[in-house]
Amino acid sequence: MNEPVSVYQVVDCVKREFGNRVVFHLNRRSKWCRNPFEDCRSLYAAMRFLAITFYRAKIGIESCTNLKAACRRESGFSYEPHQSKYTMGRFSRDYTTTHRGRRIRLEKHLGKGAGRDARHCIRVGFEFLEDEQIIVVGYIGQHQKTLAS
């Protein structure tokens, strides 16, 4: 497989490689088709972290006592397991998606970059569904909306 060179290609590769573990139901706030983020190698590594390390830890196959450190080590991305409940409620379009008719709150996210330049900053909002043992990715784009933005 050639290394993905766009966010679109990363999503396509992850669907093909890990479609039984990671599903994409991207909300309307997402920008992935023409996303200008440049470091697709690290984005792909972050998505592999989700599909392998994070997934195996969540279903109990392998222990990972520090998912934040593992994500940083494997991809250079940060992993945050929680979002502010207030922010998620106030800006629910950014923090929710639908999967099989269910409204899914995207409490977890991966991220890289801190500025406003979309070439160097990206967020991936997702949730692990215990009952189905899958990861639902519902947001890809720059920072999701907050009170500060």
C-alpha positions as YAML, in Angstrom:
chain: A
units: angstrom
residues:
- id: 1
  name: MET
  ca: [0.00, 0.00, 0.00]
- id: 2
  name: ASN
  ca: [1.21, 3.48, -0.84]
- id: 3
  name: GLU
  ca: [1.32, 5.95, 2.02]
- id: 4
  name: PRO
  ca: [-1.78, 8.20, 2.06]
- id: 5
  name: VAL
  ca: [-1.05, 11.80, 1.06]
- id: 6
  name: SER
  ca: [-4.40, 13.38, 1.89]
- id: 7
  name: VAL
  ca: [-6.95, 13.21, 4.69]
- id: 8
  name: TYR
  ca: [-9.37, 11.66, 2.20]
- id: 9
  name: GLN
  ca: [-6.85, 8.89, 1.44]
- id: 10
  name: VAL
  ca: [-6.24, 8.29, 5.16]
- id: 11
  name: VAL
  ca: [-9.98, 7.78, 5.70]
- id: 12
  name: ASP
  ca: [-10.15, 5.48, 2.68]
- id: 13
  name: CYS
  ca: [-7.19, 3.38, 3.89]
- id: 14
  name: VAL
  ca: [-8.60, 3.05, 7.40]
- id: 15
  name: LYS
  ca: [-11.99, 1.99, 6.02]
- id: 16
  name: ARG
  ca: [-10.35, -0.72, 3.93]
- id: 17
  name: GLU
  ca: [-7.92, -1.93, 6.61]
- id: 18
  name: PHE
  ca: [-10.03, -1.61, 9.75]
- id: 19
  name: GLY
  ca: [-13.65, -1.38, 8.61]
- id: 20
  name: ASN
  ca: [-14.65, -4.05, 11.12]
- id: 21
  name: ARG
  ca: [-13.31, -1.89, 14.00]
- id: 22
  name: VAL
  ca: [-13.55, 1.73, 12.82]
- id: 23
  name: VAL
  ca: [-16.58, 3.19, 11.07]
- id: 24
  name: PHE
  ca: [-16.96, 6.70, 9.75]
- id: 25
  name: HIS
  ca: [-20.19, 8.64, 10.20]
- id: 26
  name: LEU
  ca: [-18.82, 12.11, 9.71]
- id: 27
  name: ASN
  ca: [-21.10, 14.95, 10.76]
- id: 28
  name: ARG
  ca: [-21.82, 18.03, 8.66]
- id: 29
  name: ARG
  ca: [-19.17, 20.05, 10.47]
- id: 30
  name: SER
  ca: [-16.45, 17.68, 9.28]
- id: 31
  name: LYS
  ca: [-14.00, 18.59, 6.57]
- id: 32
  name: TRP
  ca: [-12.17, 15.61, 5.17]
- id: 33
  name: CYS
  ca: [-12.58, 15.53, 1.40]
- id: 34
  name: ARG
  ca: [-10.51, 18.64, 0.73]
- id: 35
  name: ASN
  ca: [-8.87, 19.03, 4.10]
- id: 36
  name: PRO
  ca: [-5.49, 20.80, 3.67]
- id: 37
  name: PHE
  ca: [-3.82, 19.07, 6.65]
- id: 38
  name: GLU
  ca: [-0.32, 18.17, 5.47]
- id: 39
  name: ASP
  ca: [1.05, 15.61, 7.93]
- id: 40
  name: CYS
  ca: [-1.01, 12.68, 6.68]
- id: 41
  name: ARG
  ca: [1.67, 10.21, 7.73]
- id: 42
  name: SER
  ca: [1.08, 11.07, 11.40]
- id: 43
  name: LEU
  ca: [-2.73, 11.21, 10.90]
- id: 44
  name: TYR
  ca: [-2.61, 7.70, 9.47]
- id: 45
  name: ALA
  ca: [-0.45, 6.60, 12.43]
- id: 46
  name: ALA
  ca: [-3.02, 8.14, 14.82]
- id: 47
  name: MET
  ca: [-5.85, 6.30, 13.09]
- id: 48
  name: ARG
  ca: [-3.84, 3.05, 13.31]
- id: 49
  name: PHE
  ca: [-3.38, 3.77, 17.03]
- id: 50
  name: LEU
  ca: [-7.19, 3.94, 17.31]
- id: 51
  name: ALA
  ca: [-7.76, 0.78, 15.31]
- id: 52
  name: ILE
  ca: [-5.07, -1.28, 17.04]
- id: 53
  name: THR
  ca: [-3.81, -0.08, 20.42]
- id: 54
  name: PHE
  ca: [-6.92, 1.80, 21.58]
- id: 55
  name: TYR
  ca: [-9.30, -0.84, 20.23]
- id: 56
  name: ARG
  ca: [-7.43, -3.78, 21.76]
- id: 57
  name: ALA
  ca: [-7.31, -1.99, 25.12]
- id: 58
  name: LYS
  ca: [-11.03, -1.22, 25.03]
- id: 59
  name: ILE
  ca: [-12.10, -4.78, 24.23]
- id: 60
  name: GLY
  ca: [-9.69, -6.23, 26.78]
- id: 61
  name: ILE
  ca: [-7.26, -8.05, 24.48]
- id: 62
  name: GLU
  ca: [-4.22, -6.04, 25.61]
- id: 63
  name: SER
  ca: [-3.65, -3.76, 28.54]
- id: 64
  name: CYS
  ca: [-2.59, -0.17, 27.95]
- id: 65
  name: THR
  ca: [-2.31, 1.78, 31.18]
- id: 66
  name: ASN
  ca: [-1.59, 5.11, 29.50]
- id: 67
  name: LEU
  ca: [-3.42, 5.61, 26.21]
- id: 68
  name: LYS
  ca: [-2.35, 9.27, 26.05]
- id: 69
  name: ALA
  ca: [1.33, 8.35, 26.14]
- id: 70
  name: ALA
  ca: [0.84, 5.47, 23.70]
- id: 71
  name: CYS
  ca: [-0.91, 7.73, 21.20]
- id: 72
  name: ARG
  ca: [1.82, 10.38, 21.44]
- id: 73
  name: ARG
  ca: [4.53, 7.74, 21.04]
- id: 74
  name: GLU
  ca: [2.87, 5.97, 18.10]
- id: 75
  name: SER
  ca: [1.72, 9.00, 16.13]
- id: 76
  name: GLY
  ca: [2.73, 12.35, 17.60]
- id: 77
  name: PHE
  ca: [-0.97, 13.11, 18.16]
- id: 78
  name: SER
  ca: [-2.60, 13.85, 21.50]
- id: 79
  name: TYR
  ca: [-5.48, 11.74, 22.80]
- id: 80
  name: GLU
  ca: [-8.13, 13.29, 25.03]
- id: 81
  name: PRO
  ca: [-10.77, 10.97, 26.52]
- id: 82
  name: HIS
  ca: [-13.18, 13.74, 27.54]
- id: 83
  name: GLN
  ca: [-14.67, 17.00, 26.31]
- id: 84
  name: SER
  ca: [-16.45, 19.61, 28.41]
- id: 85
  name: LYS
  ca: [-20.10, 18.53, 28.88]
- id: 86
  name: TYR
  ca: [-21.13, 22.20, 28.70]
- id: 87
  name: THR
  ca: [-19.30, 22.77, 25.40]
- id: 88
  name: MET
  ca: [-20.63, 19.51, 23.94]
- id: 89
  name: GLY
  ca: [-24.17, 20.53, 24.84]
- id: 90
  name: ARG
  ca: [-23.91, 24.09, 23.59]
- id: 91
  name: PHE
  ca: [-22.24, 23.17, 20.28]
- id: 92
  name: SER
  ca: [-23.80, 19.75, 19.77]
- id: 93
  name: ARG
  ca: [-23.50, 19.86, 15.96]
- id: 94
  name: ASP
  ca: [-19.73, 19.64, 16.33]
- id: 95
  name: TYR
  ca: [-19.80, 16.96, 19.02]
- id: 96
  name: THR
  ca: [-22.44, 14.50, 17.80]
- id: 97
  name: THR
  ca: [-23.09, 12.20, 14.90]
- id: 98
  name: THR
  ca: [-25.55, 9.45, 14.03]
- id: 99
  name: HIS
  ca: [-24.82, 5.74, 13.79]
- id: 100
  name: ARG
  ca: [-27.58, 3.23, 12.96]
- id: 101
  name: GLY
  ca: [-30.21, 5.76, 13.97]
- id: 102
  name: ARG
  ca: [-28.54, 6.47, 17.32]
- id: 103
  name: ARG
  ca: [-27.23, 9.87, 18.30]
- id: 104
  name: ILE
  ca: [-23.58, 9.42, 19.32]
- id: 105
  name: ARG
  ca: [-21.77, 11.96, 21.51]
- id: 106
  name: LEU
  ca: [-18.17, 12.41, 20.36]
- id: 107
  name: GLU
  ca: [-16.52, 12.75, 23.75]
- id: 108
  name: LYS
  ca: [-13.06, 11.57, 22.74]
- id: 109
  name: HIS
  ca: [-10.67, 13.15, 20.28]
- id: 110
  name: LEU
  ca: [-7.26, 12.93, 18.71]
- id: 111
  name: GLY
  ca: [-5.48, 16.11, 17.80]
- id: 112
  name: LYS
  ca: [-2.38, 17.68, 16.38]
- id: 113
  name: GLY
  ca: [-1.50, 21.34, 16.19]
- id: 114
  name: ALA
  ca: [-2.76, 24.29, 18.17]
- id: 115
  name: GLY
  ca: [-3.13, 27.13, 15.70]
- id: 116
  name: ARG
  ca: [-5.71, 28.10, 13.12]
- id: 117
  name: ASP
  ca: [-3.71, 27.03, 10.07]
- id: 118
  name: ALA
  ca: [-5.58, 23.98, 8.76]
- id: 119
  name: ARG
  ca: [-2.40, 22.70, 7.09]
- id: 120
  name: HIS
  ca: [-0.93, 22.05, 10.53]
- id: 121
  name: CYS
  ca: [-3.93, 21.53, 12.82]
- id: 122
  name: ILE
  ca: [-6.54, 18.75, 12.87]
- id: 123
  name: ARG
  ca: [-8.97, 17.06, 15.26]
- id: 124
  name: VAL
  ca: [-10.66, 13.67, 15.03]
- id: 125
  name: GLY
  ca: [-13.75, 13.26, 17.24]
- id: 126
  name: PHE
  ca: [-14.83, 9.71, 18.01]
- id: 127
  name: GLU
  ca: [-16.49, 7.36, 20.47]
- id: 128
  name: PHE
  ca: [-16.08, 3.70, 21.35]
- id: 129
  name: LEU
  ca: [-19.39, 1.82, 21.44]
- id: 130
  name: GLU
  ca: [-19.13, -0.94, 24.04]
- id: 131
  name: ASP
  ca: [-22.27, -2.76, 22.88]
- id: 132
  name: GLU
  ca: [-21.02, -3.07, 19.28]
- id: 133
  name: GLN
  ca: [-17.28, -3.04, 20.06]
- id: 134
  name: ILE
  ca: [-16.56, -0.50, 17.35]
- id: 135
  name: ILE
  ca: [-15.09, 2.96, 17.12]
- id: 136
  name: VAL
  ca: [-17.33, 5.56, 15.48]
- id: 137
  name: VAL
  ca: [-15.44, 8.49, 13.98]
- id: 138
  name: GLY
  ca: [-17.89, 11.36, 13.67]
- id: 139
  name: TYR
  ca: [-15.75, 14.44, 13.15]
- id: 140
  name: ILE
  ca: [-12.61, 15.34, 11.21]
- id: 141
  name: GLY
  ca: [-11.53, 18.94, 10.82]
- id: 142
  name: GLN
  ca: [-9.98, 21.82, 12.68]
- id: 143
  name: HIS
  ca: [-10.82, 22.59, 16.28]
- id: 144
  name: GLN
  ca: [-14.42, 21.88, 17.14]
- id: 145
  name: LYS
  ca: [-16.39, 24.89, 18.36]
- id: 146
  name: THR
  ca: [-15.88, 26.02, 21.98]
- id: 147
  name: LEU
  ca: [-16.68, 29.13, 23.99]
- id: 148
  name: ALA
  ca: [-13.18, 30.40, 23.18]
- id: 149
  name: SER
  ca: [-13.55, 30.04, 19.40]
...
